[in-house]
Amino acid sequence: MRRNISSGGPFEDVYGYCRAVRVDNQVHVAGTTAQPPHLDDTDAYGQARAALAIIERALREAGSSVEAVVRTVTYVTDIDDAALVAKAHREVFGEIRPAATLVEVSRLIDPRMKVEIEAYAIDPS
């Protein structure tokens, strides 16, 4: 059974996607960025924390949690921000320690965005 979870974000209707999809015991959370007011005058750490908070809400709405996350993929527009983003990731996932990838990209959809994060969770059966 498939369940779509919407956050009401500005790009969901424009691009035809939802924040997260739950199928059976798996939850896939789409690439998530900080939203205003966290885009203006916020460093990569603040944007990562804001994105992770949105991910946490989507996971909860899907009946899951950060404890079930097995993988994250993070995109940054400046690899020099990797340590700031890693700090936010570590604060949220701590001992959960999901498999993680962090890569630099040339840009994200809004030039103010510095970080985009995806998450994948598998809940115990």
C-alpha positions as CSV (number, residue, x, y, z in Angstrom):
1,M,0.0,0.0,0.0
2,R,1.3,3.4,-1.0
3,R,0.8,6.6,1.1
4,N,1.9,10.0,-0.1
5,I,2.8,12.6,2.5
6,S,2.7,16.3,1.5
7,S,4.3,19.1,3.3
8,G,2.5,21.8,1.4
9,G,5.9,23.0,0.1
10,P,5.9,25.5,-2.8
11,F,7.4,23.1,-5.3
12,E,5.3,20.0,-4.7
13,D,2.4,21.0,-7.0
14,V,4.7,22.7,-9.6
15,Y,6.9,19.6,-10.1
16,G,4.3,16.9,-9.2
17,Y,5.9,15.2,-6.2
18,C,5.3,14.9,-2.5
19,R,7.6,15.3,0.5
20,A,7.6,11.6,1.3
21,V,6.2,8.3,0.1
22,R,5.6,5.3,2.4
23,V,5.2,1.8,0.8
24,D,5.0,-1.0,3.3
25,N,7.8,-0.5,5.8
26,Q,9.8,1.9,3.7
27,V,9.7,5.7,3.7
28,H,11.4,7.8,1.0
29,V,11.8,11.5,1.8
30,A,12.4,13.7,-1.2
31,G,15.2,16.2,-1.4
32,T,14.4,18.7,1.3
33,T,15.7,22.3,1.7
34,A,15.2,25.0,4.3
35,Q,12.2,27.3,3.6
36,P,11.8,30.9,4.5
37,P,12.7,32.4,6.9
38,H,15.6,30.0,7.1
39,L,17.0,30.8,3.7
40,D,17.9,34.4,4.3
41,D,21.0,35.1,6.4
42,T,21.3,31.5,7.5
43,D,24.5,29.5,7.1
44,A,24.7,25.9,5.8
45,Y,24.3,24.6,9.4
46,G,21.1,26.5,10.0
47,Q,19.7,25.4,6.6
48,A,20.6,21.8,7.3
49,R,18.9,21.9,10.7
50,A,15.8,23.4,9.1
51,A,15.8,20.8,6.3
52,L,16.3,18.0,8.9
53,A,13.3,19.3,10.9
54,I,11.1,19.1,7.9
55,I,12.4,15.6,7.2
56,E,11.6,14.6,10.8
57,R,8.0,15.9,10.5
58,A,7.5,14.0,7.2
59,L,8.8,10.8,8.8
60,R,6.5,11.2,11.8
61,E,3.5,11.8,9.5
62,A,4.5,8.7,7.7
63,G,4.5,6.7,10.9
64,S,8.2,6.5,11.1
65,S,11.1,8.3,12.8
66,V,14.7,9.4,12.4
67,E,15.7,6.1,14.3
68,A,14.5,4.2,11.2
69,V,16.6,6.2,8.7
70,V,19.1,3.9,7.0
71,R,20.5,6.3,4.4
72,T,20.8,10.0,3.7
73,V,22.0,11.9,0.6
74,T,23.1,15.5,1.1
75,Y,23.8,18.0,-1.7
76,V,25.7,21.2,-0.9
77,T,26.5,24.1,-3.2
78,D,29.9,24.7,-1.5
79,I,31.9,21.7,-0.3
80,D,33.6,24.0,2.2
81,D,30.2,23.8,4.1
82,A,30.6,20.1,4.6
83,A,31.7,20.4,8.2
84,L,28.7,22.6,9.1
85,V,26.3,20.2,7.4
86,A,28.0,17.2,9.0
87,K,27.5,18.8,12.5
88,A,23.8,19.2,11.9
89,H,23.5,15.6,10.6
90,R,25.4,14.2,13.6
91,E,23.1,16.2,16.0
92,V,20.0,14.6,14.5
93,F,21.3,11.1,13.8
94,G,23.9,10.6,16.5
95,E,24.2,6.9,17.2
96,I,21.8,6.0,14.4
97,R,24.6,6.5,11.9
98,P,22.8,5.9,8.6
99,A,24.8,5.3,5.5
100,A,25.4,8.8,4.2
101,T,26.6,10.6,1.0
102,L,27.5,14.3,0.7
103,V,28.3,15.8,-2.7
104,E,28.8,19.3,-4.1
105,V,26.5,20.4,-6.8
106,S,26.7,23.6,-8.9
107,R,23.4,25.0,-7.6
108,L,20.0,24.2,-6.2
109,I,16.6,25.4,-7.4
110,D,16.7,28.7,-5.4
111,P,20.1,30.5,-5.3
112,R,19.7,31.1,-1.6
113,M,19.7,27.3,-0.9
114,K,22.9,25.9,0.3
115,V,21.8,22.4,1.3
116,E,19.4,19.7,0.2
117,I,18.9,16.4,2.0
118,E,17.1,13.2,1.1
119,A,16.4,10.4,3.7
120,Y,15.4,6.8,3.4
121,A,13.9,4.9,6.3
122,I,13.0,1.2,6.8
123,D,10.8,0.5,9.8
124,P,11.0,-2.9,11.6
125,S,8.4,-5.3,10.3
